[in-house]
């Protein structure tokens, strides 16, 4: 039996889950892997709060240098959040030869190239399965299971907070604020939920999925990001009438002319598997040239699902198999990756809702503007007028983002239009097999 002593930096929600997981599964891990994994030292600013765990002989310290300078510790689970302090810790650990396991997606999204270059320079490694989609092993799927396939698209629900809010709005007709407040009460949303509901958290994850799936180094500036804060009950209900469900998706598509990368609310046909992903669950669809389309589903966040991914990375690192993978595969390296398509040139279907005066010629004028901007209408619904106003819904065929936005600007200027057009993009990659 090989004894593996590790260090843990960050004793918060995920760190507590890792300690618990290694304790309750210690015998199982030893029996199945041959490794007796123990945590020698835990570093955290707060070492006094009771986490409800008996850590036995594990040492507690407020100084991460105690772990970095301990020659018996080869692997460190670095679970500190944020960017600047976490980056300083990671750099110090790597320069002291430690192999890192981390769940910090924001850090890798902003500092990935520099960190990975440093890890290679010091013959170390960074394992980061826990950084994306919690308990779903999507990083290893892209790296290993589908590593020999050419990936066409990666898209899915990667933020549980946004998905929970939209699920409540859809299932129970909650307004946005009520759904958000319920998410806070259940611990699914922070007091300041902006990182989740504005789409930044999903964008961090899309950067990592792009690095593995498309072997491309991109930044936050390369991704079009829209949150869910403007979605209202009218949009949810109209989408339902058209046979769609509203979900917030992270979308990466490899086109002939480059990569499309975007985060935004999306209309999904009700029969699409992602449409049934509710609550705080995540799901990622991958489409490639050999396996076709596959979907991976599970809890995307939380103490134990994320701890599961951290522990898996610890085991793989301890086995010695992760080091060669890290050294040989192109993670966060400039390898002639495809360029990112400007968002104005991306292709989508659109649902749009327009409130206008109920007078003759309104529909004809609006459809004329769409036609002049190379936009074909797939379907239209005109609501029965209420007083002097009428609601009109359109679903377009695929069109260029710039053309649609030009049409919206022209429609806004019409004197009979009461409210600016509201719109949601529809999924333009289908769940189907590839020959």
C-alpha positions in Angstrom: 0.0 0.0 0.0 1.5 3.3 -1.1 1.2 6.1 1.5 0.2 9.5 -0.1 0.3 12.6 2.1 -1.3 15.6 0.7 -1.8 19.3 1.7 -5.0 21.2 1.5 -5.2 25.0 1.2 -8.7 26.4 1.7 -11.0 24.9 4.3 -14.2 26.3 3.1 -17.2 24.5 1.5 -15.3 22.5 -1.0 -12.3 21.9 1.3 -14.6 20.5 4.0 -16.2 18.2 1.4 -12.8 16.9 0.3 -11.8 16.2 3.9 -15.1 14.4 4.5 -14.9 12.5 1.2 -11.3 11.2 1.9 -12.3 10.2 5.4 -15.5 8.2 4.5 -14.0 6.7 1.3 -10.5 6.1 2.6 -10.8 2.3 2.7 -12.6 2.2 -0.7 -9.9 4.3 -2.3 -7.2 2.2 -0.8 -8.9 -1.1 -2.0 -9.5 0.2 -5.5 -6.3 2.2 -6.2 -3.7 0.9 -3.8 -3.2 4.4 -2.3 -3.7 5.3 1.3 -4.4 9.0 1.0 -4.2 11.2 4.1 -4.2 15.0 4.5 -1.1 15.9 6.4 -1.7 19.7 6.7 -4.6 22.1 6.1 -4.0 25.8 5.6 -6.7 28.4 6.0 -7.0 31.9 7.4 -9.7 30.6 9.7 -8.5 27.5 11.7 -10.9 27.9 14.6 -14.4 27.5 13.2 -15.8 24.1 13.8 -16.4 22.3 10.4 -18.1 19.4 12.1 -15.2 17.1 11.2 -12.7 15.1 13.3 -9.5 15.8 11.5 -7.4 13.6 13.8 -3.7 14.2 13.5 -4.0 16.5 10.5 -2.1 19.8 11.3 -3.8 23.1 10.9 -1.9 26.3 9.9 -2.7 29.8 8.7 0.5 29.8 6.6 0.4 28.0 3.2 4.2 28.1 3.2 4.2 25.3 5.8 2.7 23.1 3.1 4.8 24.4 0.2 8.0 23.8 2.2 7.1 20.3 3.4 9.0 17.7 1.4 6.6 14.9 2.4 3.8 16.6 0.6 3.9 16.2 -3.1 0.2 16.9 -4.0 -1.7 20.0 -2.9 -5.4 20.6 -3.3 -5.5 24.4 -3.7 -9.1 25.4 -3.0 -8.7 29.1 -2.4 -11.1 31.3 -4.4 -10.6 34.6 -6.1 -7.7 35.5 -8.4 -4.8 37.5 -7.1 -4.1 35.7 -3.7 -4.9 32.4 -5.3 -2.5 33.1 -8.1 0.3 34.0 -5.7 -0.3 30.7 -3.8 -0.3 28.6 -7.0 2.9 30.2 -8.3 4.7 29.6 -5.0 3.5 26.0 -4.9 4.5 25.3 -8.5 8.0 26.8 -8.0 8.4 24.5 -5.0 7.7 21.5 -7.1 4.1 20.7 -5.9 1.6 19.0 -8.1 -1.7 21.0 -7.9 -5.3 20.1 -7.9 -7.7 23.0 -8.0 -11.3 24.0 -8.4 -10.7 27.7 -9.1 -12.2 28.3 -12.5 -11.9 32.1 -12.4 -8.1 31.8 -11.6 -7.5 29.5 -14.6 -9.7 31.6 -16.9 -7.6 34.7 -16.2 -4.2 33.3 -15.4 -4.3 29.9 -17.1 -1.5 30.4 -19.7 1.0 31.8 -17.2 0.2 29.1 -14.6 0.4 26.3 -17.0 3.7 27.6 -18.5 5.1 27.8 -14.9 3.9 24.3 -14.2 5.7 22.9 -17.2 8.8 24.9 -16.5 9.1 23.3 -13.0 8.0 19.9 -14.2 4.8 20.0 -12.2 1.1 19.7 -13.2 -2.3 21.4 -12.6 -5.4 19.1 -12.5 -8.6 21.0 -12.7 -11.6 18.7 -13.2 -13.4 20.3 -10.3 -13.3 23.7 -11.9 -16.1 23.0 -14.4 -19.5 21.5 -13.8 -18.8 20.1 -10.3 -19.3 16.4 -10.2 -19.6 16.0 -14.0 -16.2 14.7 -15.3 -16.4 16.8 -18.5 -12.7 17.7 -18.5 -11.5 14.1 -18.5 -14.2 13.2 -21.1 -12.9 15.9 -23.5 -9.3 15.1 -22.7 -9.4 11.3 -22.6 -12.8 9.8 -23.7 -13.1 12.0 -26.8 -9.5 13.0 -27.1 -9.1 11.4 -30.5 -12.2 13.0 -32.0 -12.6 16.3 -33.7 -15.0 18.4 -31.6 -17.7 20.4 -33.5 -19.5 21.9 -30.6 -19.6 22.1 -26.8 -22.7 23.6 -25.2 -24.8 23.3 -22.1 -26.0 24.5 -18.8 -23.0 25.1 -16.6 -24.3 27.5 -13.9 -26.7 25.9 -11.4 -27.8 29.3 -9.9 -29.1 30.6 -13.2 -30.7 27.3 -14.1 -32.5 27.1 -10.7 -33.9 30.6 -11.2 -35.1 29.9 -14.7 -36.6 26.6 -13.6 -38.6 28.3 -10.9 -39.8 30.9 -13.3 -40.8 28.2 -15.8 -42.3 25.6 -13.4 -44.1 27.9 -10.9 -44.5 31.2 -12.8 -42.3 33.0 -10.3 -41.1 36.4 -11.2 -37.3 36.8 -11.4 -36.8 38.5 -8.0 -38.9 35.8 -6.2 -37.0 33.0 -7.8 -33.7 34.7 -6.9 -34.7 35.2 -3.3 -35.7 31.5 -3.1 -32.3 30.6 -4.5 -30.6 32.7 -1.8 -32.7 31.1 1.0 -31.7 27.6 -0.2 -28.0 28.5 -0.5 -28.0 28.3 -4.3 -27.2 32.0 -4.8 -24.8 34.3 -3.0 -26.1 37.5 -1.4 -24.5 39.2 -4.4 -25.4 36.8 -7.2 -24.0 38.9 -10.1 -21.2 36.5 -11.0 -23.8 33.8 -11.7 -26.8 35.6 -13.0 -24.7 38.0 -15.3 -23.0 35.0 -17.0 -19.4 35.5 -15.9 -19.1 32.2 -14.0 -20.3 30.4 -17.1 -17.8 32.2 -19.2 -15.0 31.1 -16.9 -16.0 27.5 -17.5 -16.4 28.0 -21.2 -12.8 29.2 -21.4 -11.7 26.0 -19.8 -13.9 23.8 -22.0 -12.5 25.7 -25.0 -8.9 25.1 -23.9 -9.5 21.3 -23.8 -12.1 20.7 -26.4 -10.9 23.1 -29.1 -7.2 23.4 -28.0 -7.7 27.2 -28.1 -6.6 29.9 -25.7 -9.3 32.5 -25.3 -10.1 35.3 -22.8 -13.2 36.8 -21.4 -13.0 39.5 -24.1 -13.5 36.8 -26.7 -16.9 35.7 -25.3 -20.2 37.4 -25.7 -21.8 37.4 -22.3 -25.5 38.0 -21.4 -27.1 37.2 -18.1 -30.6 36.2 -17.2 -31.7 39.4 -15.4 -33.8 40.7 -18.3 -35.8 37.5 -18.7 -39.4 38.0 -17.5 -42.5 35.9 -17.2 -43.9 37.1 -20.5 -40.8 35.7 -22.3 -41.1 32.4 -20.4 -44.8 32.1 -21.3 -44.4 33.1 -24.9 -41.6 30.6 -25.3 -43.8 27.9 -23.9 -46.5 28.6 -26.4 -44.0 28.3 -29.2 -42.8 24.9 -27.9 -39.6 26.1 -26.3 -38.0 26.3 -22.8 -35.7 29.2 -21.8 -32.2 28.1 -20.5 -29.0 30.0 -20.0 -26.4 28.2 -22.2 -22.7 28.3 -22.6 -22.1 27.7 -26.3 -18.9 26.9 -28.2 -19.1 26.0 -31.9 -16.3 25.4 -34.3 -17.3 26.9 -37.7 -15.4 26.9 -40.9 -14.2 30.4 -40.2 -13.4 30.1 -36.5 -14.9 29.7 -33.1 -18.2 31.0 -31.8 -18.2 31.6 -28.1 -21.2 32.9 -26.2 -23.2 32.9 -23.0 -26.8 34.0 -23.1 -30.4 32.9 -22.5 -31.4 30.5 -25.2 -34.6 29.0 -26.4 -34.5 25.2 -26.4 -37.1 23.0 -28.1 -38.9 21.1 -25.4 -37.8 17.8 -26.8 -34.1 18.6 -26.5 -32.5 16.7 -23.6 -31.2 20.0 -22.1 -34.7 21.3 -21.8 -35.4 18.8 -19.0 -32.4 19.8 -16.9 -33.9 21.6 -13.9 -32.9 23.1 -10.6 -29.2 23.3 -9.8 -28.2 20.5 -12.1 -25.8 21.0 -15.0 -25.5 19.2 -18.3 -23.0 19.5 -21.2 -23.5 18.4 -24.8 -20.6 17.5 -27.0 -20.8 17.0 -30.7 -17.9 15.4 -32.6 -17.1 13.7 -35.9 -17.1 10.1 -34.6 -19.3 9.7 -31.5 -21.9 12.2 -32.7 -23.7 13.9 -29.9 -23.3 12.9 -26.2 -24.6 14.6 -23.1 -23.2 14.6 -19.6 -25.5 15.3 -16.6 -25.1 15.8 -12.9 -24.8 18.2 -10.0 -22.8 21.2 -11.1 -21.8 22.6 -7.7 -21.8 22.0 -4.0 -19.5 20.6 -1.4 -19.6 16.9 -2.3 -20.0 16.9 -6.1 -17.0 19.3 -6.4 -15.1 17.3 -3.8 -15.7 14.2 -5.9 -13.8 15.8 -8.8 -11.0 17.0 -6.6 -10.5 13.6 -5.1 -10.5 12.0 -8.6 -7.7 14.4 -9.6 -5.8 13.6 -6.5 -5.9 9.9 -7.2 -4.9 10.4 -10.9 -2.0 12.7 -9.9 -0.9 10.2 -7.3 -0.9 7.4 -9.8 1.6 9.2 -11.9 -0.6 9.1 -15.0 -1.6 12.7 -15.0 1.9 14.2 -15.2 2.6 12.9 -18.8 -0.9 14.0 -19.9 -0.3 17.4 -18.6 3.1 17.7 -20.2 2.1 16.4 -23.6 -1.3 17.9 -24.3 -1.8 21.4 -25.4 -3.5 23.1 -22.5 -3.3 26.9 -22.6 -0.6 27.0 -25.2 -0.4 28.9 -28.5 -0.6 26.1 -31.0 -2.2 27.9 -34.0 -5.7 27.7 -32.5 -8.6 28.9 -34.6 -9.6 32.6 -34.4 -12.7 33.7 -32.6 -15.5 34.9 -34.8 -16.7 38.4 -33.9 -20.1 38.1 -32.2 -21.7 40.3 -34.9 -20.9 37.6 -37.4 -22.3 34.7 -35.5 -25.4 32.8 -36.7 -28.6 32.2 -34.6 -32.3 31.8 -34.8 -34.2 34.5 -32.9 -37.4 34.8 -31.0 -38.6 38.4 -30.7 -41.6 40.1 -29.1 -42.8 43.5 -30.1 -45.5 45.6 -28.5 -47.1 48.0 -31.0 -50.2 50.1 -31.6 -53.1 48.0 -32.9 -53.4 49.8 -36.3 -53.4 48.4 -39.9 -50.1 47.8 -41.6 -48.0 47.1 -38.5 -47.1 43.5 -39.3 -46.4 44.3 -43.0 -44.0 47.1 -42.0 -42.1 45.0 -39.5 -41.8 42.0 -41.8 -40.5 44.3 -44.5 -37.7 45.5 -42.3 -36.7 41.9 -41.5 -36.7 41.0 -45.2 -34.6 44.1 -46.0 -32.0 42.8 -43.5 -31.8 39.3 -45.0 -34.0 37.8 -42.2 -36.5 35.1 -43.0 -39.5 34.6 -40.7 -40.2 31.0 -39.6 -43.4 31.7 -37.7 -45.5 34.5 -36.3 -48.1 34.9 -33.6 -50.2 38.0 -33.0 -51.8 38.2 -29.7 -55.4 39.5 -29.4 -55.2 43.2 -28.8 -55.8 44.7 -25.4 -57.1 48.2 -25.8 -55.0 50.0 -28.3 -51.9 47.7 -28.1 -51.0 44.3 -29.7 -48.3 41.9 -28.9 -46.6 40.3 -31.9 -44.1 37.4 -31.7 -41.7 36.3 -34.4 -39.4 33.3 -34.8 -36.8 33.7 -37.4 -34.7 31.3 -39.4 -31.0 31.3 -38.9 -29.5 34.8 -39.5 -26.5 36.9 -38.8 -26.3 38.6 -35.5 -25.4 42.0 -37.1 -28.4 41.7 -39.5 -30.8 41.0 -36.7 -29.5 43.9 -34.5 -29.8 46.2 -37.5 -33.4 45.2 -37.9 -34.1 45.7 -34.2 -32.7 49.2 -34.3 -34.9 50.1 -37.3 -38.0 48.6 -35.7 -37.4 50.6 -32.5 -37.6 53.8 -34.5 -41.1 53.0 -35.9 -43.7 55.5 -34.5 -46.2 52.7 -33.8 -43.8 50.6 -31.7 -44.5 51.0 -28.0 -41.7 49.0 -26.3 -38.3 48.2 -27.8 -38.3 44.6 -29.2 -37.4 41.9 -26.7 -35.5 39.0 -28.1 -33.9 35.6 -27.2 -31.7 33.6 -29.4 -32.6 30.0 -30.1 -30.3 27.0 -30.2 -28.9 26.5 -33.7 -27.1 23.2 -33.1 -29.3 20.1 -32.8 -29.0 17.0 -30.7 -28.4 14.5 -33.5 -25.9 11.9 -34.7 -23.0 12.9 -37.0 -22.0 10.6 -39.9 
